Amino acid sequence: MYPSSAYTLQNLQGIDYLLPIGQGVATFHRQLKLNASSAKLYREIETICKEDRNISRDALVEKLLLSLQQENDFTGNETAEIQGDLMSFIQMLQTFGVLIDTKPKEDTHLTHQALIGRVLLKFYDGDGYLSSEFNDFFLPKETIPASMDSTIQILFHPYPDTSLMKRILLVHTSELLVYQTDLGYLLEYPSSDGIYSIHLSNDGTQADFYVREDTDEKLRYDIFHAVRLVLSYLLQKQDAFLLHSASILYAGHAWLFSGPSGTGKSTHTALWNKRFQTPFINGDLNLITIEKDGQQDCPMTYGIPWCGTSGIYSTEKYPLGGIIILHQSADNHVLVKKDDEKQLSVLQRLISPFWTIEQMEQNLAFTDALLHQIPIWHLYCNMEEEAAICMKQEIDSYLSKIKES
C-alpha cells in the first residue's frame, strides 16, 4: 500500500486539503478536506508507506494505532473504536484513489511458488492461467523458501487505477508500453486483453501482475512471456543477465553460442550433440551472472524455462566456460577480437532492459567484467560437423592452458 502520486496534501488558509494533481485534475477527481487529526494521520501514513510500500492495510492500521497509543492513554473500548475509525479512514482514502493497495485480495490464496535464479514467483488463485513450462521450477508445496532477493506476484483484479499515475513513456511498441513512475516502472500490453498492468518497484525487489480471471491459452502465453521480461528487470538489479544464446554442457562447463538470428545457434549445438554427445542446456536463452566463491569470481549459468521454440531447457546451475559468437562463412576458423568488439558483441545479444541510461551502464559494467573472466570467441563457420570440431579444438586448447596454469 502506498500514497498515489495523483494527490498532494496542501494547506489553504490554515485548512488541510488533499488536492488532485496531474491527470487527477484533468479527470475531475474531487478534493478531500481534512481536519487537523486526519491531516496528521495522513502525514503519518506517508511516512510509514515510504519505509514499506507493500505494507498491508491491517499492518498499517496497527502501526497507526501504536503511534496514537504512545501519545494517548486509551481504554480497551476506546482502542477498539479508534481501530475501527482508522480502518474507515484508510478505506475512504482507497476509495478516492489516494492510497493504492499492492496486496492480493483478502480472499485470494497462494497456489504455487517457483524459484528461478534468486527470484521467487508467487502464483495466486489457481493454476489455469499458468503455462506448463513453469512446472519444473515449482517448489514443493510444503517448502517455505528463504527470503529471496526479489518476488513476482501474479494477482487477479481489483488492480490500481493507473490512469492517475505520474509517468514518463520510455518504450513504445505495438506490444509493450514501458513507463517510469515515481515508484518504479509500469508496463502495459496493448496486444493483450488479459494483462491489465504490471508494476515494478524501483529497487527491483517486487513485481505485481494484475490479470483478468480467466484460463484461456492466449492469457497463459502472454503471462509466460511477460514474466520473462519482468524477470530480466529484477535479475538485472542483482547483476544477473539474460543472453540470447543456445548452450551445451562440455567438460563440466556451459558453453554459450550466440549471434544474430539465422546464424545457426541451434544447428551448431546440434552438431556438437551429434558428434560429441554433449548434452543440451537451453536452445535459445541463458541466465548468466558472476558469483563470489571466497575471493574468486565465478561466472555461472542458471536454468530458466524460456527456450524459444526449441523445447530445450534445464533447471540446473553450471559454471560458465565461455561465449562463442557465430558468423556464417564458407570455411571454419576462430578469431579472437579486440576487447571492445568482444564486449559489444555480447552487449548486443543481451535481452536485459535498456530502458534507461542506468540500465545501459549496468549492462556495460557486466559485459566488461565478463570478458575478463571467460573467453569470448568469434567462430566463422558453415553448417558441417567440421565447424563443431574446429570450435572444440579451440576450447580444448584453452582448457589445457588453464589446467597447466
HELIX and SHEET records of a PDB file:
HELIX    1   1 GLN A   23  ALA A   26  1                                   4    
HELIX    2   2 ALA A   36  GLU A   51  1                                  16    
HELIX    3   3 ARG A   57  GLU A   71  1                                  15    
HELIX    4   4 GLY A   76  THR A   95  1                                  20    
HELIX    5   5 SER A  132  PHE A  137  5                                   6    
HELIX    6   6 THR A  162  LEU A  164  5                                   3    
HELIX    7   7 GLU A  217  GLN A  236  1                                  20    
HELIX    8   8 LYS A  265  PHE A  276  1                                  12    
HELIX    9   9 ASP A  339  LEU A  347  1                                   9    
HELIX   10  10 ILE A  357  LEU A  371  1                                  15    
HELIX   11  11 GLU A  385  GLU A  404  1                                  20    
SHEET    1   A 2 TYR A   2  PRO A   3  0                                        
SHEET    2   A 2 LEU A  99  ILE A 100 -1                                        
SHEET    1   B 3 TYR A   7  LEU A  12  0                                        
SHEET    2   B 3 ILE A  15  PRO A  20 -1                                        
SHEET    3   B 3 LEU A  32  LEU A  34 -1                                        
SHEET    1   C 8 LEU A 110  ILE A 116  0                                        
SHEET    2   C 8 VAL A 119  TYR A 124 -1                                        
SHEET    3   C 8 SER A 150  PHE A 156  1                                        
SHEET    4   C 8 GLN A 206  VAL A 211  1                                        
SHEET    5   C 8 ILE A 195  SER A 201 -1                                        
SHEET    6   C 8 GLY A 184  GLU A 188 -1                                        
SHEET    7   C 8 LEU A 177  THR A 181 -1                                        
SHEET    8   C 8 ARG A 167  HIS A 172 -1                                        
SHEET    1   D 6 PHE A 280  ASN A 282  0                                        
SHEET    2   D 6 ALA A 240  TYR A 250 -1                                        
SHEET    3   D 6 HIS A 253  SER A 258 -1                                        
SHEET    4   D 6 LYS A 317  GLN A 328  1                                        
SHEET    5   D 6 GLN A 296  TYR A 302 -1                                        
SHEET    6   D 6 LEU A 285  ASP A 293 -1                                        
SHEET    1   E 6 PHE A 280  ASN A 282  0                                        
SHEET    2   E 6 ALA A 240  TYR A 250 -1                                        
SHEET    3   E 6 HIS A 253  SER A 258 -1                                        
SHEET    4   E 6 LYS A 317  GLN A 328  1                                        
SHEET    5   E 6 ILE A 376  CYS A 381  1                                        
SHEET    6   E 6 HIS A 333  LEU A 335 -1                                        
END                                                                             
